[in-house]
Amino acid sequence: MEDPTSKTAATYDHIAPAFAAGNEHPDAGLQLFRQRFADTVPAGGTVADLGCGPGRDAAWLGGRGLRVVGVDRSAAMAGLTAARGVPAVLGDLRRPPVAPGSLAGLWSVAALLHVPAAETEATLRAWWTALRTGGVLGLSTSAGDSEGWEEVPSAAGRHRWFVHRDPAALLHLLGAAGFETVEHGLNTAGRTWLSILAIKREV
Ligand SMILES: C[S@@+](CC[C@H](N)C(=O)[O-])C[C@H]1O[C@@H](n2cnc3c(N)ncnc32)[C@H](O)[C@@H]1O
């Protein structure tokens, strides 16, 4: 099967300005989770925002004294993040473009949901490798039990591949990949979001 993330990234290139305009203000649950993540990462630590989109969270985390780099597969999205003054690179969240063990924190919101389910385990292991021991993962992704193409409501003919993950199965994979989950919870805002704060442990 063709890699669905290519077509999904092309969709984001097309909708980037409208997406940015409609997603500038995180809901209350995400605001709390983001604050919790920022409080857990050591001050001044280096954080990668994987699937950073227009850079809302990357800029906010940078404003809290963290050294942030945004990573996105969509050039238009990476460009919007860079336009905020946050370093941003074109890259794939399945293989973070950073040195092994270099990150104090890894933040990823509403982006793992575009990675095919079959690639979940390899992606989590790559994230483990990118973090230093004790590094913090802040992950928010869609909860559910289905996978497939969804048309963008405001852009007829443009599609994104969505994976709605079973929370228990994802938490199990995180543990197997070498993460210790500190807390997790569900938040319903449009979709049902599973937020997970986890720490890299040595295995
Ligand atoms: C729903 S948006 C979320 C953006 C941002 N995290 C936020 O919460 O506003 C998903 C983002 O993930 C990016 N993305 C999708 N698949 C990706 C991949 N394999 N690697 C890097 N970025 C990816 C998209 O280009 C898009 O910018």
The ligand as an SDF file (V2000), in Angstrom:
LIG
                    3D

 27 29  0  0  0  0  0  0  0  0999 V2000
   -3.7870   17.8120   13.1440 C   0  0  0  0  0  0  0  0  0  0  0  0
   -2.2540   18.5890   12.7830 S   0  0  0  0  0  0  0  0  0  0  0  0
   -1.6920   18.9860   14.4410 C   0  0  0  0  0  0  0  0  0  0  0  0
   -0.7060   20.1090   14.4360 C   0  0  0  0  0  0  0  0  0  0  0  0
   -0.2700   20.5670   15.8320 C   0  0  0  0  0  0  0  0  0  0  0  0
    0.4200   19.5270   16.5550 N   0  0  0  0  0  0  0  0  0  0  0  0
   -1.4630   21.0490   16.6140 C   0  0  0  0  0  0  0  0  0  0  0  0
   -1.8370   20.3930   17.6080 O   0  0  0  0  0  0  0  0  0  0  0  0
   -2.0260   22.0780   16.2270 O   0  0  0  0  0  0  0  0  0  0  0  0
   -1.2140   17.2150   12.3250 C   0  0  0  0  0  0  0  0  0  0  0  0
    0.1650   17.6520   11.8570 C   0  0  0  0  0  0  0  0  0  0  0  0
    0.9770   16.4800   11.7770 O   0  0  0  0  0  0  0  0  0  0  0  0
    1.7420   16.5470   10.5820 C   0  0  0  0  0  0  0  0  0  0  0  0
    2.1310   15.1840   10.1980 N   0  0  0  0  0  0  0  0  0  0  0  0
    1.3460   14.1860    9.7630 C   0  0  0  0  0  0  0  0  0  0  0  0
    2.0650   13.0690    9.5590 N   0  0  0  0  0  0  0  0  0  0  0  0
    3.3540   13.3930    9.8540 C   0  0  0  0  0  0  0  0  0  0  0  0
    4.5760   12.6710    9.8550 C   0  0  0  0  0  0  0  0  0  0  0  0
    4.6380   11.3820    9.4730 N   0  0  0  0  0  0  0  0  0  0  0  0
    5.6980   13.3000   10.2410 N   0  0  0  0  0  0  0  0  0  0  0  0
    5.6730   14.6140   10.6210 C   0  0  0  0  0  0  0  0  0  0  0  0
    4.5360   15.3420   10.6330 N   0  0  0  0  0  0  0  0  0  0  0  0
    3.3870   14.7390   10.2660 C   0  0  0  0  0  0  0  0  0  0  0  0
    0.8320   17.2390    9.6080 C   0  0  0  0  0  0  0  0  0  0  0  0
    1.5360   17.7660    8.4960 O   0  0  0  0  0  0  0  0  0  0  0  0
    0.1750   18.2910   10.4880 C   0  0  0  0  0  0  0  0  0  0  0  0
    0.9080   19.4860   10.5050 O   0  0  0  0  0  0  0  0  0  0  0  0
  1  2  1  0
  2  3  1  0
  2 10  1  0
  3  4  1  0
  4  5  1  0
  5  6  1  0
  5  7  1  0
  7  8  2  0
  7  9  1  0
 10 11  1  0
 11 12  1  0
 11 26  1  0
 12 13  1  0
 13 14  1  0
 13 24  1  0
 14 15  1  0
 14 23  1  0
 15 16  2  0
 16 17  1  0
 17 18  1  0
 17 23  2  0
 18 19  1  0
 18 20  2  0
 20 21  1  0
 21 22  2  0
 22 23  1  0
 24 25  1  0
 24 26  1  0
 26 27  1  0
M  CHG  2   2   1   9  -1
M  END
$$$$
